[in-house]
Amino acid sequence: MIIRYERPYSHAAHWARGFARIAFAIFALSLLAHRFGPLTTPHFLALALLSGGLALTGVLLAAVGLTRLWKVAAVGGIASLSALAYAAPPLGFLGFGAVQYLMRPKIYDITTDTVTPPPWIEAPTAEKSWLTRNPMVTPQDREAQIVAYPGLTGRRYDGALDRVFQGVRKVVGETRITVTAELGVENARADLEDLAVQPGAGANTNSEPDVIPVPAARPAPDLDALPGRRATDVVLQGEWRTLIVGFRFDVLIRLREEAETTFVDLRVASRYGAHDLGTGASFAEEFLRALDAELLGIAGD
């Protein structure tokens, strides 16, 4: 007489795999639609939270399935492990975001000049949806940035404006910034015509000039109507997106020539939400390091 032992079946493990598969599908499709398609950030985050809830349900059911496997050898161990694998991407994404949210200050706009931040050429606009925030950056936000990122400052280079501008242009391309607006770019162009020797410029003539120059009044100070901007500044504004997820950030770069040196300031703002999860400061530091490497040898104090 043959005795066969019937192993119980774990329905929890079966449902765990189903929930986790649905969660992974929602997360993967929404991520692709956000990075390469028309899905906006608020809608993507809403779908990511939905997939996270389904994935968490799958993990809890998978834990039940593994417990049943350990205690009564219930069928469902492979299904439980499969559920954990499917649930890992959405939960890992939300877990990383939660850690950054708790560890980083709640700010969405950072700048290397907290006293007179460079103003936008074109004010960034985006549909906020449920990701609301204060449209004005407060002094408390700037203080929080100084405390969290004390080393985030502008760069001074012992080089002409046109030379530093060339380096900035190269780094802009390397960091995948799409330039959307420019201001004062003509200030960085080398005036070669003034350096060229005109024909007959060295001839010694005794003829009197036809027009006698009349002294003019000293021009008004070279200042723009907006605080933080001068007419001699070179300003670039663009859009940058994170490599994998595709979060959008607005970037503004200001170049200012001062006493035979050029000062470079940076401003980075998240397009959505009141918290950039520290991404803005990380990108600013990456950009400035790349610019230091590009202009190696002419950096000042």
C-alpha positions as CSV (number, residue, x, y, z in Angstrom):
1,M,0.0,0.0,0.0
2,I,1.5,3.4,-1.1
3,I,1.0,6.4,1.1
4,R,1.1,9.8,-0.5
5,Y,1.2,13.0,1.5
6,E,-0.9,15.9,0.1
7,R,0.9,19.2,0.5
8,P,-1.5,22.1,1.3
9,Y,-1.7,24.9,-1.2
10,S,-0.9,28.5,-0.2
11,H,-3.5,30.8,-1.7
12,A,-1.7,33.8,-0.1
13,A,1.4,33.0,-2.2
14,H,-0.7,32.8,-5.4
15,W,-2.4,36.2,-4.7
16,A,1.0,37.7,-3.7
17,R,2.4,37.0,-7.1
18,G,-0.6,38.4,-8.8
19,F,-0.6,41.7,-6.8
20,A,3.2,42.1,-7.3
21,R,3.0,41.5,-11.1
22,I,0.2,44.1,-11.4
23,A,2.3,46.6,-9.3
24,F,5.4,46.0,-11.4
25,A,3.5,46.4,-14.7
26,I,1.9,49.7,-13.5
27,F,5.3,51.0,-12.3
28,A,7.2,50.0,-15.4
29,L,4.7,51.4,-17.9
30,S,4.2,54.6,-16.0
31,L,8.0,55.1,-15.7
32,L,8.4,54.6,-19.5
33,A,5.5,56.9,-20.3
34,H,7.0,59.6,-18.0
35,R,10.5,59.3,-19.3
36,F,9.8,59.0,-23.0
37,G,6.1,59.8,-23.3
38,P,3.4,62.4,-22.4
39,L,2.8,61.4,-18.8
40,T,3.4,64.3,-16.4
41,T,5.2,64.1,-13.1
42,P,2.1,64.4,-10.8
43,H,0.3,61.6,-12.7
44,F,3.5,59.4,-12.6
45,L,3.9,59.8,-8.9
46,A,0.2,59.0,-8.3
47,L,0.7,55.8,-10.3
48,A,3.9,55.0,-8.5
49,L,2.1,55.3,-5.1
50,L,-0.6,53.0,-6.4
51,S,1.9,50.5,-7.5
52,G,3.7,50.8,-4.2
53,G,0.5,50.0,-2.3
54,L,-0.1,46.9,-4.5
55,A,3.5,45.8,-4.1
56,L,3.3,46.1,-0.3
57,T,0.2,44.0,-0.3
58,G,2.0,41.4,-2.4
59,V,5.0,41.4,0.1
60,L,2.7,40.9,3.0
61,L,0.9,38.0,1.3
62,A,4.3,36.6,0.2
63,A,5.4,36.6,3.9
64,V,2.3,34.6,4.7
65,G,3.1,32.1,1.9
66,L,6.7,31.7,3.1
67,T,5.5,31.2,6.7
68,R,3.1,28.5,5.5
69,L,5.9,26.9,3.5
70,W,8.1,26.8,6.6
71,K,5.4,25.4,9.0
72,V,3.4,23.0,6.9
73,A,5.4,22.8,3.7
74,A,2.6,24.5,1.8
75,V,3.0,24.8,-2.0
76,G,3.8,28.4,-3.0
77,G,7.4,29.1,-2.2
78,I,8.4,29.9,-5.8
79,A,5.3,32.1,-6.1
80,S,6.2,34.0,-2.9
81,L,9.8,34.6,-4.1
82,S,8.5,35.7,-7.4
83,A,6.3,38.2,-5.7
84,L,9.2,39.7,-3.8
85,A,11.2,40.1,-7.0
86,Y,8.3,41.9,-8.8
87,A,7.6,44.1,-5.8
88,A,11.3,45.2,-5.3
89,P,11.4,48.0,-8.1
90,P,8.4,50.0,-7.0
91,L,9.1,49.7,-3.3
92,G,12.8,50.5,-3.8
93,F,11.9,53.6,-5.8
94,L,9.4,54.8,-3.1
95,G,11.7,53.8,-0.3
96,F,14.6,55.8,-1.7
97,G,12.4,58.8,-2.2
98,A,11.1,58.6,1.4
99,V,14.7,58.5,2.8
100,Q,15.6,61.6,0.7
101,Y,12.5,63.4,1.8
102,L,13.3,62.9,5.4
103,M,17.0,63.6,5.2
104,R,17.0,66.6,2.8
105,P,15.5,70.0,3.5
106,K,12.1,70.7,2.1
107,I,13.1,73.2,-0.6
108,Y,12.7,73.1,-4.4
109,D,14.9,76.0,-5.5
110,I,18.6,76.2,-4.8
111,T,21.2,78.8,-5.9
112,T,24.9,79.5,-5.4
113,D,24.0,83.1,-4.7
114,T,21.5,83.2,-1.8
115,V,21.7,87.0,-1.3
116,T,20.8,88.1,-4.9
117,P,19.8,84.9,-6.8
118,P,19.9,85.2,-10.6
119,P,16.4,85.9,-11.8
120,W,14.8,83.7,-14.5
121,I,14.7,85.0,-18.1
122,E,11.4,83.3,-18.5
123,A,9.5,82.3,-15.3
124,P,9.1,78.5,-15.3
125,T,5.5,77.3,-15.5
126,A,4.0,73.9,-15.1
127,E,0.7,72.3,-14.1
128,K,1.1,71.7,-10.4
129,S,-1.9,69.3,-10.0
130,W,-1.9,67.8,-6.5
131,L,1.8,68.7,-6.0
132,T,1.2,72.1,-4.5
133,R,3.9,74.5,-3.2
134,N,4.5,78.1,-2.3
135,P,5.4,79.9,-5.6
136,M,7.7,82.3,-3.7
137,V,11.0,81.2,-2.3
138,T,11.2,82.5,1.2
139,P,14.3,83.7,3.2
140,Q,13.7,80.6,5.4
141,D,14.2,78.4,2.3
142,R,17.5,80.1,1.6
143,E,18.6,79.6,5.2
144,A,17.7,75.9,5.0
145,Q,19.8,75.6,1.9
146,I,22.8,77.3,3.6
147,V,22.5,74.9,6.5
148,A,22.1,71.8,4.3
149,Y,24.6,72.7,1.6
150,P,27.2,75.0,3.0
151,G,29.7,74.2,0.3
152,L,27.4,75.1,-2.6
153,T,28.9,78.4,-3.8
154,G,29.7,80.1,-7.1
155,R,33.0,79.8,-9.0
156,R,35.5,82.6,-9.8
157,Y,37.8,82.0,-12.7
158,D,40.9,84.1,-13.6
159,G,39.9,84.2,-17.3
160,A,38.1,86.4,-19.8
161,L,34.3,86.2,-20.1
162,D,34.5,84.6,-23.6
163,R,36.9,81.9,-22.5
164,V,34.7,80.9,-19.5
165,F,31.6,81.1,-21.6
166,Q,33.1,78.5,-24.0
167,G,33.7,76.2,-21.1
168,V,30.2,76.7,-19.8
169,R,28.7,75.9,-23.2
170,K,30.7,72.7,-23.3
171,V,29.6,71.6,-19.9
172,V,26.0,72.4,-20.7
173,G,26.1,69.9,-23.5
174,E,27.9,67.3,-21.4
175,T,25.3,67.5,-18.6
176,R,22.3,67.3,-21.0
177,I,20.9,70.7,-20.4
178,T,18.6,71.9,-23.2
179,V,19.0,75.7,-23.5
180,T,15.6,77.5,-23.9
181,A,16.6,81.2,-23.5
182,E,19.7,83.3,-23.6
183,L,20.5,86.8,-22.5
184,G,23.6,89.0,-23.1
185,V,25.4,86.3,-25.1
186,E,26.9,89.1,-27.3
187,N,28.9,90.3,-24.3
188,A,30.9,87.1,-24.4
189,R,31.9,87.4,-28.1
190,A,35.5,88.4,-28.6
191,D,35.5,91.8,-30.3
192,L,38.1,90.9,-32.9
193,E,37.3,93.9,-35.0
194,D,38.7,96.2,-32.3
195,L,41.9,94.2,-32.2
196,A,42.5,94.3,-36.0
197,V,44.8,97.0,-37.4
198,Q,43.0,99.2,-39.8
199,P,44.7,100.3,-43.0
200,G,46.6,103.5,-42.6
201,A,46.2,103.4,-38.8
202,G,49.9,103.9,-38.3
203,A,50.4,106.7,-40.8
204,N,51.5,110.0,-39.4
205,T,49.3,112.8,-40.8
206,N,49.2,116.4,-39.8
207,S,45.7,116.9,-41.1
208,E,43.1,118.1,-38.5
209,P,40.1,115.9,-37.9
210,D,36.9,116.8,-39.7
211,V,34.8,116.4,-36.5
212,I,36.1,117.5,-33.1
213,P,34.8,115.1,-30.4
214,V,32.8,116.6,-27.6
215,P,33.1,115.1,-24.1
216,A,29.9,113.3,-23.2
217,A,28.4,112.7,-19.7
218,R,29.4,109.5,-17.9
219,P,27.0,106.7,-18.7
220,A,24.5,105.5,-16.1
221,P,25.6,102.5,-14.0
222,D,25.4,99.2,-15.9
223,L,22.5,97.8,-14.0
224,D,19.4,96.0,-15.1
225,A,15.9,96.7,-13.7
226,L,15.9,93.3,-12.0
227,P,17.9,92.7,-8.8
228,G,20.6,90.1,-9.4
229,R,21.1,91.0,-13.1
230,R,23.3,93.5,-14.9
231,A,23.3,94.4,-18.6
232,T,26.8,93.0,-19.0
233,D,25.9,89.6,-17.6
234,V,25.6,86.5,-19.7
235,V,22.6,84.4,-18.7
236,L,21.6,80.9,-20.0
237,Q,18.4,79.2,-19.0
238,G,17.5,75.7,-19.8
239,E,15.8,72.4,-18.8
240,W,17.5,69.4,-17.3
241,R,16.0,65.9,-16.8
242,T,17.2,63.2,-14.5
243,L,18.7,60.3,-16.5
244,I,16.4,57.4,-15.5
245,V,13.1,58.7,-14.2
246,G,13.1,62.0,-16.2
247,F,12.2,64.5,-13.5
248,R,12.3,68.0,-14.9
249,F,14.4,70.8,-13.5
250,D,14.8,74.4,-14.6
251,V,18.5,75.6,-14.7
252,L,19.8,79.1,-14.9
253,I,23.5,80.0,-15.3
254,R,24.8,83.5,-14.8
255,L,28.3,84.7,-15.9
256,R,29.6,88.0,-14.6
257,E,32.9,89.7,-15.4
258,E,34.5,91.4,-12.4
259,A,38.0,92.9,-12.3
260,E,39.6,90.7,-14.9
261,T,37.9,87.6,-13.5
262,T,34.6,85.8,-14.4
263,F,32.2,84.7,-11.7
264,V,29.7,81.9,-12.5
265,D,26.5,81.4,-10.5
266,L,23.9,78.6,-10.8
267,R,20.3,78.2,-10.0
268,V,18.3,74.9,-10.1
269,A,14.6,74.5,-9.4
270,S,12.4,71.5,-9.5
271,R,9.5,71.8,-11.9
272,Y,7.0,70.1,-9.6
273,G,6.4,69.8,-5.8
274,A,7.8,71.5,-2.8
275,H,10.7,69.1,-2.3
276,D,13.4,68.3,-4.8
277,L,14.8,65.4,-2.7
278,G,18.3,66.9,-2.8
279,T,18.5,66.4,-6.6
280,G,18.9,70.1,-7.4
281,A,22.0,70.5,-5.1
282,S,23.5,67.2,-6.4
283,F,23.2,68.4,-10.0
284,A,24.6,71.9,-9.2
285,E,27.6,70.3,-7.6
286,E,28.1,67.9,-10.5
287,F,27.9,70.8,-13.0
288,L,30.4,73.0,-11.1
289,R,32.8,70.1,-10.7
290,A,32.6,69.5,-14.5
291,L,33.2,73.2,-15.1
292,D,36.2,73.2,-12.8
293,A,37.7,70.3,-14.7
294,E,37.0,72.1,-18.0
295,L,38.6,75.3,-16.9
296,L,41.4,73.7,-15.0
297,G,44.3,76.1,-14.5
298,I,42.3,79.3,-14.5
299,A,40.2,78.9,-11.4
300,G,40.7,81.6,-8.8
301,D,39.8,81.7,-5.1
